[in-house]
Amino acid sequence: MARRGIYACPNCGGRSIDPLQLVSGPMATVDDWDGSYRCLECGKVAVPLYFRNAEEWVLFRQSKSKNAPPAEEGGFAHIAIAPVDTRPLWSQTGFDLPLIKVVDVVTVEWSGGSFRRTDYAARFDRYWRAVSGTRYNCKQILLMDLAGICDGKPNFKAMRDLVKSKYEVWLDLGIENEQDLFDSFSLEAYKALADTSTSPSLKLFEEIYALSDRCVPCVQLADEVVWAKPQPRLGRLEDALDALQRIGFTEMAIMDLKGLGRRRGVSEELMSRLEGFKGRLYLGGGVVEGDLERMKKAGLAGAFIEPFTPVIKDILDKGEEKAAADAPSTAPVARKMPKYLATD
């Protein structure tokens, strides 16, 4: 396996593969390997397939899925943010319950140059039922892995259990390099976010653009754009967006870090700065349900909704049936999914 590229299991497309050592070959230590590998995801033994680039591999991986999602028509995306803190799970093993009943969706704020977990939390399965039910009717979530974003140690085991085909999951692992991008798609995420706060430089986005069009750059804005390392020429929001467009990105996200977790509504100043912008933009940070129609009319491609808005908390506290009886639906109709990758 000396060629540069991607090797994966021909059965499931998984990249977690180990050489299968024979008990004994015709010549000990020489003929004890026949080129087979064992896939750690599906357990099958086979000679791995070679893919020249990420596009080939992702297409194959998705073709193996029994529930491959259909293509999306254009529309305004309504995406519920779901930060999960899996760091306490690192030292625990042998759960009797599924992880969706163990992992918490939590609230986070940006404070002192980093994400800080705040008090409110709910089990992932309860949160998903609340946002995907008949009243809220949200079919997409932004799954933020705080272990990856804050500590650079994504919890792949937990993410694999949480990212299921019945969800349309935007996955934020805290991408720092190409390998992290591959890992995001090995988990069968709908789309991956690449944050400026975990990116060492613009070069990472150039590499990401060459690999896949299902990875969306996310410009994280405090007083200036937050980068993993100082980027003096890219501190202004407008400069960062312009640089990403010059790379070739036509779809980008912006997260208003000062509004994230505070549920105060979308920033009027930020909305004004984005007037006239050409391209598909998704905006988050403080956004609540009452902002959606205005954001749609402003030409945005979608919105990342705050976790635990008053509407979501009402559904969590009362239950789906009681909350639905008390108030009409506030969410737009669910949309279909877009094509996975552009093809020549």
N, C-alpha and C positions, 0 to 999 in steps of 0.2 A: 504494500500500500504506500508506495513512494510518491505517486503523482499528487500534485497539489489539487485539492478539490474536496468533495464531500463523499464519504462512504456511509452507507446506511443499510439497514436490514431490508431484504427484498419482500419480506412478509408484511411488516407494518410501517416501514420507513423510519424506524427509530435509529438514532445515532449513537446510542449507548450500547456499544458492541465490544466484546472481548474475544481474543484469539482462543480457539478451542484446542487445548493440548490433548493429543492422543495418549492413551496409557502407555503404549510402546509402539514404535514404528520399526520398520525393517532395520534401521540403523539408529540406535539410541542417540538422542540429542540432535540428530540430523533429520530424520524422517518422522519426527513426532508431531508434525503439524501439516495438515492437508489444505490449508488456506481457508478453512471454515471458521466462522465466528458465531458466538452465542449472543443473541440479542437480549439485553437486560430488561427490555420493556415487554416483549411478548414471549420470551423464553425459547424461541425457535433457533435452530442451528442451520446456517446456510453460508454460502459465499456472498459477501456484501456487494451491493450495487455501487457503481461509481457515478457521481454526478459532477459535471463541470462547474456548476455554480449553484447558488442558493435558489434561483428561480426554478431550475430543473427539479431540485430536491423537494421544494415546497409543493410544487404541482403534483409530484408523485405521492408525497405524504398525504395530501388532501384527497387524491384519487383513491387511497386505501380506506378512507373514512366511509362508513356505511351511511352516515347522515351528512354527506357533503352539502353545505348550504347553497341555495340558489343565488343567482346574481341579483343585485339591488338596482332598483330604479332610483332616480334622483329624488332627493327629499331632505327635509330638515331632520337631523339626528338628535334624539333625546337620550342622553347617556348618563346613567346614574353612577356617581363616583362611589367606589367601595374600597377604602383603604383597609388592608388586613395586616395585622401584626402577628407574624408567625414566629417571631424570635423566641418567645417562651417555649415553643415546641421543640427547639433544638435538643434539649436535654431530656425529652420525654419520648418514650417508645411504647408500642403495644396498645394503641387506643382501641377500646371495644366499640366505639361509635365512629361513624363516618366523620371525616374532617369537617364537612360542612356543618356538623352539629357541635364542633369543638372550637373552630376558628371564629374569632370575633371580627366583624366590621366595626371600625373605630372612627373617631373624629380626630383630625389632625389640623394643626395650624403651623404657619411659618414663623419662627421666632429665633432671633439671635443667629441667623444664617443657617438654620437647619429645621427639619420637620420635628414637631413636638406633638406627641399623642396627648389628647385631652380626655375628659372624663367619660363621655357617652360611648356606649358600645352595645352591640346586639349580635347574636349568633348569625353566621353567614346564611344559614338556611332560612331563618326568619326574615332577614333583610331582603333576601332574594324573593321570597314569597310576597313581601310587601310591595316591592317595586315592579314585579312582573304580573301582579294580579289584575283583575278586571278593572279596578278603579284607576290604578296608576298606569298600567299597560306599557311598561318600559321593557324592551327586549334587548337592550344593550347596556353593559356596565363597563366602567373603567376600573379594573382590578389593580390596585396599587400595592405592590409587595414592599412593605416598609423595611423588611430585612435586606432586600436588595438595594433599595433607594437610599437608605440611611447608612447601612453598614457594608454595602458592597458584597453581601452574601445572600443571594436569592435562595429561597427555600423551594427547590424544584419539586420535591416530593409533595409538599403541600399544594403548590400551584397546579401540579398535574391533576390532583383530585378536585380542585376548585374550577379549573377550566374545562368545561364540558361542552359538547356540541350543541346542547339545547340552549346554552347562553351564547350571545354574540359578545365575546369578551375582548375589549381593548386591554392589553396587558402592559403594565409598566413595571419592569424588573429593575430599573436603574441601569440601563444599557451603558456600558463603558467601552465595549469593543465589539468586533464582528462576532465573536463567539457568543456573546450575550444575545445578539440578534438571532443567531441560529437556535439558541436555546428557547427563545420566545416562540418561534414557529414550531419547534419540536413539541411544544405543549399544545399545539393546534389553536393558537390564539387567532382571533379574527383579524386584529391589527395590533401592532406593537408601537408603543410610544418611546421615542428617544429624547430624553430630557437634556436641556442645556446644562442643568445643574450637575449632571453626572458625566458630561462630555468634556474631555480634556481640551479639545480644540474643534475647529470647523472641519478639520480633516476627517474626523469620524463620520460626519454627515455626508461627506463626499463618498466615503467607502460604503455607507449604508445605501445611498442613492443608487450606486452601481449594483448592489446586491438584490434589492427588492423594492417594489412600490407599495408594499403593504406596511411599511414602517413610516410612521408619521412623526416628523420632528416637533417637539414641544418646547416652545420658547417660554421659559419660566421667568416671570417678571416680578421683582420687588420694586425698589426705587429705580433700579436698572436691571438689565437682563442678568440672571445668575448663571455663571459658568463654573465648572469644576476648577478651572484655572483662569486667572484674570485674562480677559480679552479686551484690551483698551479700545479697539476700533469697533467692537461689537456690543458695547454697553447699552446703546439706545435700541429700543424695540424696532424702530423703523430700519436701522442698519442691519440688525440680525435677520429680519424678515427678507430684506433685499438680498443679503448674502445667500440665504437658503434658496430663494427664487433663482438666483444666478447659477446655483448648482443644478437646478432643474426641478425642484419641488414645486408642485402646484397645490398640494394639500398640506396644511400645517395646523398646529394647535398652539394656543396661548393659555397659560395658566397664571392668573393673577394671584400671586402668593399672598399678598396682603389681605385679600378677600377670602382665601381658602379657609373653610371651616367656620367662618363667622356668619354665613347665611344672611348677609345684609343687602343682597341684590347685586346685580352686575354693575361694574364701575361705569358711571356716565362719562368720565374723562377718558377711559380706555375705549369705550364705544366711539367717541368722537374721533380719537386718533386713528381708528380703523376705517373710517368712512372713505370710500373710494378705493379701498384695497382690492386688487385683482387677484383672485385665487380662492380656493376653498379653505375657509378658516373655521376651526372649532374653538370655542371660548369657554373657559371655566374659571372658578374662583369667586365665591360669593353668590353664584347664580341660584335663583329659586324659581319656582314654577311660574310666578307672575311675570318673569322676564322673557319667557320663551317666545311669545308672539312678537314682541318688539325685536328680538334678536333675529327671528326668522325674516321679518320685514326688512331688516337692515342688510339682508343678503348673506348672513353667516350660514355656514354649512351645517352647524350643529352646536349643541351646548352640553357641557359637563355639569350636571346638577349636583349641588351640595349633598353630602350624606346627611341624613337626619334633618331634612327640612321639616317645618311644622306639618306639612301634609304627610310625609313619610312617617314621622313620629306618631301622628294620629292613627295611621293604619296599623303601625306596630303595637300601639297601646290598646286599641279597640278591637283589632282583628279585622280581616278583610270584609266580612259581611256587614258588621256594624258600621265601619267607616264608609262603606259604599252606600249604605242606607242614609247616612247623614249628609253626604255631599256628592255632587256629580263628578264625573271624570274630569281631570285637569290635564291629561297628557294627550299628545297627538297620536294618531293611529300608527301602529308598528310598521316599519318599512322592511323591505327585503334586503339581503346582503349584496355588496358589490363583488365583482370578479376579483379573484385572488391576486393575480399578477397580470401585468401587461405582457402581450406576446408580440413578437415581430411579425 
